[in-house]
Amino acid sequence: LERMADALHELRYEGVFVYQHGDRLRAMRIFHDRGSTGERERLVALDGVQREVIRNDDQVTCILPDRTSFVLERRAPGRTFPPVLPHEGADLDRYYAFELGEQGRVAGRTTQEVRLQPRDDFRYGYRFRIDDETGMLLQSELVGGDGEVVERRDRSDEVVEAFHDRGFDCLVAIGGDGSLRLAQRLSEKGMPAV
């Protein structure tokens, strides 16, 4: 998890961040860079109300459709947006048990699943899919006590791009474990699916 947190702060990346809460699905393009002047992020809403959020180290600025901008907050350095871990620092193992899950693939990348199981009934659990090579978080799920996904964050647009880059013609969804629902979402993003 430390490697994942470091990657989110240290690596230069851009992509599409997809956020699902219940039936609502939202997408934002994210740009992240770390240079000699500090850490910078830019998030651009791709649906809903047009807006941008720009972070330069600890200063967060929101830009609205009429080009009005205002400083939203000053954030403590080292915090990620969107937030990834429920607690920062050493207290994490006090509230959660860590488990390594299965190897898998997200956006064409080999990943390791890491699960955080709450030690009490007052917290949600987490499932992370972390890129084996870079340590980058590629998918995050907030999980309720019944094992149902409450919230999901992923990079499905990168999956669609990788699909097209590799010259595939069509995704064939066989069904089971939500694969038909996922195929429908990917189809809505431009991936031919049957």
C-alpha positions in Angstrom: 0.0 0.0 0.0 2.9 2.4 0.7 4.2 1.7 -2.9 0.7 2.5 -4.2 0.5 5.7 -2.2 4.0 6.8 -3.4 3.1 6.1 -7.0 0.0 8.3 -6.8 2.2 11.2 -5.6 5.4 10.6 -7.5 4.5 9.3 -11.0 3.5 11.5 -13.9 0.2 10.2 -15.4 -3.0 11.1 -17.1 -6.2 9.2 -17.7 -9.9 9.0 -17.1 -11.1 8.5 -13.6 -14.5 6.7 -13.5 -16.5 6.9 -10.2 -19.5 4.8 -9.6 -21.8 5.3 -6.5 -24.9 3.2 -6.7 -26.4 3.6 -10.2 -24.6 6.9 -10.8 -21.5 6.8 -13.0 -19.3 9.9 -13.4 -16.1 10.4 -15.3 -13.2 13.0 -14.9 -10.0 13.3 -16.9 -7.1 13.5 -14.5 -3.6 14.9 -15.1 -0.9 14.5 -12.5 2.7 15.7 -12.4 5.4 16.2 -9.8 8.3 18.5 -10.7 10.8 20.7 -8.9 8.0 23.1 -8.0 5.8 20.5 -6.4 2.8 18.3 -7.1 0.2 19.4 -9.5 -3.2 17.8 -10.5 -5.9 18.9 -12.9 -9.3 17.2 -13.0 -11.8 18.0 -15.7 -15.5 16.8 -15.4 -16.5 14.8 -18.5 -20.2 14.7 -17.6 -22.7 16.5 -15.5 -21.9 20.2 -14.7 -18.8 21.4 -16.5 -16.0 22.2 -14.0 -12.3 21.8 -13.4 -10.4 21.3 -10.2 -6.7 22.3 -10.1 -4.4 21.4 -7.3 -0.9 23.0 -6.9 0.6 21.3 -3.8 -1.8 22.4 -1.0 -4.0 24.8 -2.9 -7.1 23.5 -4.5 -8.9 25.8 -7.0 -12.3 25.1 -8.6 -13.2 26.6 -12.0 -16.9 26.8 -12.9 -18.6 27.0 -16.4 -18.7 30.8 -16.3 -14.9 30.7 -15.8 -15.4 31.9 -12.2 -12.6 30.4 -10.0 -12.2 30.3 -6.3 -9.8 28.6 -3.9 -11.7 25.6 -2.5 -9.4 24.7 0.3 -5.9 24.3 1.4 -5.0 20.6 1.7 -2.3 19.0 3.8 0.6 18.0 1.6 0.7 14.3 0.8 -3.1 13.7 0.6 -4.5 12.2 -2.6 -7.4 13.3 -4.6 -9.6 11.4 -4.9 -8.9 10.0 -1.4 -7.7 6.4 -1.5 -7.1 5.2 2.0 -9.6 5.6 4.8 -6.9 6.6 7.3 -3.5 8.1 6.7 -0.5 6.9 8.6 0.2 4.1 11.0 -3.3 3.7 12.4 -4.5 1.8 9.4 -3.6 -1.6 10.7 -5.4 -0.8 13.9 -8.7 -0.6 12.0 -8.2 -3.0 9.1 -6.8 -6.5 8.4 -4.8 -6.7 5.2 -5.1 -9.6 2.7 -3.5 -10.2 -0.6 -6.0 -11.3 -3.2 -5.6 -12.8 -6.7 -3.5 -11.6 -9.5 -5.6 -10.1 -12.2 -5.7 -7.6 -15.1 -7.1 -4.0 -15.4 -6.7 -1.9 -18.5 -4.4 -4.5 -20.0 -2.1 -4.4 -17.0 -1.2 -7.2 -14.6 -2.5 -6.3 -11.1 -2.4 -7.5 -7.5 -5.6 -7.4 -5.5 -5.2 -6.0 -1.9 -8.1 -6.2 0.5 -8.6 -4.2 3.6 -11.1 -6.0 5.9 -12.5 -3.8 8.7 -11.8 -5.1 12.2 -15.3 -3.9 13.4 -18.8 -3.4 12.0 -18.5 0.4 11.8 -16.3 0.7 8.7 -16.4 -0.3 5.1 -13.9 -2.6 3.5 -11.8 -1.9 0.5 -10.5 -3.8 -2.6 -7.6 -2.3 -4.5 -6.2 -3.5 -7.9 -2.6 -2.3 -8.0 -0.4 -2.4 -11.1 2.4 -4.9 -10.6 5.0 -2.9 -12.5 4.4 0.7 -11.4 2.5 0.3 -8.1 -0.2 2.6 -9.5 -3.8 2.1 -8.3 -5.9 1.1 -11.2 -9.2 0.2 -9.5 -10.7 0.8 -6.0 -13.9 -0.5 -4.5 -15.6 0.4 -1.3 -17.3 -2.7 0.1 -20.2 -3.0 2.5 -20.5 -5.6 5.3 -22.5 -7.8 3.0 -19.7 -7.9 0.4 -21.6 -5.7 -2.0 -19.7 -2.9 -3.8 -20.9 0.4 -2.5 -18.6 2.6 -4.6 -16.2 1.8 -7.5 -13.4 3.9 -9.1 -11.6 2.6 -12.2 -10.0 3.5 -15.5 -12.4 1.9 -17.9 -11.6 4.5 -20.7 -8.0 3.2 -20.7 -9.4 -0.3 -21.1 -11.4 0.8 -24.2 -8.3 2.6 -25.6 -6.1 -0.5 -25.1 -8.8 -2.6 -26.8 -8.7 -0.4 -29.9 -4.9 -0.1 -29.8 -4.6 -3.9 -30.0 -6.9 -4.1 -33.0 -9.6 -6.2 -31.5 -13.0 -6.2 -33.3 -15.4 -7.0 -30.6 -15.8 -7.9 -26.9 -17.8 -11.2 -26.4 -19.4 -11.2 -22.9 -20.3 -14.7 -21.7 -22.0 -13.7 -18.5 -21.5 -14.2 -14.8 -20.0 -12.1 -12.0 -21.4 -8.9 -13.5 -19.6 -9.3 -16.8 -22.7 -8.5 -18.9 -23.2 -5.2 -16.9 -19.5 -4.4 -17.4 -19.8 -5.2 -21.2 -22.8 -2.8 -21.4 -20.8 0.0 -19.7 -17.8 -0.6 -22.0 -20.1 -0.6 -25.0 -21.5 2.8 -24.0 -17.9 4.0 -24.1 -17.3 2.9 -27.7 -16.2 -0.8 -27.4 -18.2 -3.1 -29.7 -19.7 -5.8 -27.5 -22.0 -8.8 -28.0 
